[in-house]
Amino acid sequence: MLIQSIIEGSERAVPETAGFEIVMAQGAKDAVSTVKGYDRIQTGYASLPNLIVRYREDEMYIMAVPCPSMTKMEVDPDFILHITASMLKEVKLGALGKVAFYFKDSNQFFVMTVTDFAIPLATQPTEHKNFKPYIKEFARRVNGNE
């Protein structure tokens, strides 16, 4: 039931994500980037949010889910990031599934963590396994390591 509620919640919020791959993530902090003078894109929540990530090819939609449950995933319409490879100057992959996106022409960045146990509600070994090669290839393209 959980994966179906994730699909339905994300497609209700962003209908064009139908057919995209899906994985759950969590917001993450990155003190190093903050020290270097970057501004983290904030979700507006006191704690790090759960995120639905829909992705394919050179684009991703990252949607905050303030109160996830087994049966319903309501996306916060005020926090939906649409990221394309052309918008980014760098993607850094870190330990424990950390992914940091640095945007061109700004000092903004966004960090999330994708693990096979992204939210307390469920494991996602298949989705996590599918995301790993995707994000490595996406980072390679953005970072110019052709």
BELMO-V511438 format. One record per pair of residues at least 12 apart in sequence whose ideal C-beta (glycine too) atoms are under 10 Angstrom apart, sorted by the first residue. I is the first residue (numbers start at 1). J is the second residue. Records with the same first field share a line. If there is no record, write none. Layout:
I->J + J
This chain:
1->70 + 71 + 72 + 122
2->24 + 68 + 69 + 70 + 71 + 73 + 119 + 121 + 122 + 123 + 124
3->22 + 24 + 73 + 122 + 124 + 126 + 127
4->71 + 73
5->68 + 69 + 70 + 71 + 72 + 73 + 74 + 121
6->22 + 23 + 24 + 52 + 54 + 63 + 65 + 68 + 72 + 73 + 75 + 119 + 121 + 122 + 124 + 127
7->20 + 22 + 52 + 54 + 73
8->71 + 72 + 73
9->52 + 63 + 65 + 68 + 72 + 73 + 74 + 75
10->22 + 52 + 53 + 54 + 61 + 63 + 65 + 73 + 75 + 80
11->52 + 54 + 75
12->73 + 74 + 75
13->52 + 54 + 61 + 63 + 64 + 65 + 73 + 74 + 75 + 76 + 77 + 80
14->52 + 54 + 61 + 63 + 75 + 77 + 80 + 82
16->54 + 59 + 61 + 82
17->52 + 53 + 54 + 55 + 56 + 59 + 60 + 61 + 63 + 80 + 82
18->54
19->54 + 56
20->53 + 54 + 55 + 56 + 57 + 59 + 60 + 61
21->53 + 54 + 55 + 56 + 57 + 60 + 127 + 130 + 131 + 134
22->52 + 53 + 54 + 55 + 61 + 124 + 127 + 130 + 131
23->51 + 52 + 53 + 54 + 55 + 60 + 97 + 112 + 114 + 115 + 116 + 118 + 124 + 126 + 127 + 128 + 129 + 130 + 131 + 132 + 134 + 135
24->50 + 51 + 52 + 53 + 65 + 68 + 73 + 112 + 114 + 115 + 116 + 117 + 118 + 119 + 121 + 122 + 123 + 124 + 127 + 128 + 131
25->49 + 50 + 51 + 52 + 53 + 62 + 63 + 97 + 98 + 99 + 111 + 112 + 113 + 114 + 115 + 118 + 119 + 124 + 128 + 131
26->47 + 48 + 49 + 50 + 51 + 97 + 111 + 112 + 113 + 114 + 115 + 117 + 118 + 119
27->40 + 41 + 42 + 43 + 45 + 47 + 48 + 49 + 50 + 51 + 62 + 64 + 79 + 110 + 111 + 112 + 113
28->40 + 48 + 51 + 94 + 96 + 97 + 98 + 99 + 100 + 110 + 111 + 112 + 113 + 114
29->48 + 98 + 111 + 113
30->92 + 94 + 98 + 100 + 109 + 110 + 111 + 112
32->92 + 94 + 100 + 111
33->92 + 100 + 102 + 107 + 108 + 109 + 110 + 111
34->109
36->107 + 109
37->107
38->100 + 102 + 103 + 106 + 107 + 108 + 109 + 110 + 111
39->106 + 107 + 108 + 109
40->100 + 108 + 109 + 110 + 111
41->62 + 79 + 81 + 101 + 103 + 106 + 108 + 109 + 110 + 111
42->79 + 108 + 110
43->62 + 64 + 66 + 76 + 78 + 79 + 81 + 110
44->64 + 66 + 76 + 78 + 79
45->64 + 66 + 76 + 79
47->66
48->64 + 111 + 112 + 113
49->62 + 63 + 64 + 65 + 66 + 67 + 68 + 76 + 79 + 112
50->63 + 64 + 65 + 66 + 67 + 68 + 73 + 118 + 119 + 120 + 121
51->63 + 64 + 65 + 68 + 75 + 79 + 81 + 110 + 112 + 113 + 114 + 118 + 119
52->64 + 65 + 68 + 73 + 75 + 80 + 118 + 119
53->81 + 83 + 99 + 112 + 114 + 118 + 127 + 131 + 134 + 135
54->82
55->83 + 130 + 131 + 134 + 135 + 138
56->134
57->84 + 85 + 134 + 137 + 138 + 141
58->83 + 84 + 85 + 86 + 87 + 88 + 137 + 138 + 141 + 142
59->82 + 83 + 84 + 85 + 86 + 87 + 138
60->81 + 82 + 83 + 84 + 85 + 99 + 101 + 112 + 134 + 135 + 138
61->75 + 80 + 81 + 82 + 83
62->79 + 80 + 81 + 82 + 83 + 99 + 101 + 110 + 112
63->75 + 76 + 77 + 79 + 80 + 81 + 82
64->76 + 77 + 78 + 79 + 80 + 81
65->79 + 119
66->79
68->118 + 119 + 120 + 121 + 122
69->121
70->121 + 122
73->119 + 121
81->101 + 110 + 112
83->101 + 103 + 110 + 138 + 142
84->142
85->138 + 139 + 141 + 142 + 143
86->104 + 141 + 142
87->101 + 103 + 104 + 105 + 106 + 142
88->101 + 102 + 103 + 104 + 109 + 110 + 138 + 139 + 141 + 142 + 143
89->101 + 102 + 103 + 104 + 105 + 106 + 109 + 142 + 143 + 144
90->102 + 103 + 104 + 109 + 139 + 142 + 143 + 144
91->135 + 136 + 138 + 139 + 140 + 141 + 142 + 143
92->109 + 111 + 139 + 142 + 143
93->114 + 132 + 135 + 136 + 138 + 139 + 140 + 143
94->111 + 113
95->113
96->113 + 114 + 115
97->112 + 113 + 114 + 115 + 116 + 117 + 118 + 128 + 131 + 132 + 135
98->111 + 112 + 113 + 114 + 115
99->111 + 112 + 113 + 114 + 131 + 135 + 138 + 139
100->112 + 139
101->138 + 139 + 142
102->142 + 143
104->142
114->127 + 128 + 131 + 132 + 135
115->128 + 131
116->128 + 129 + 131 + 132
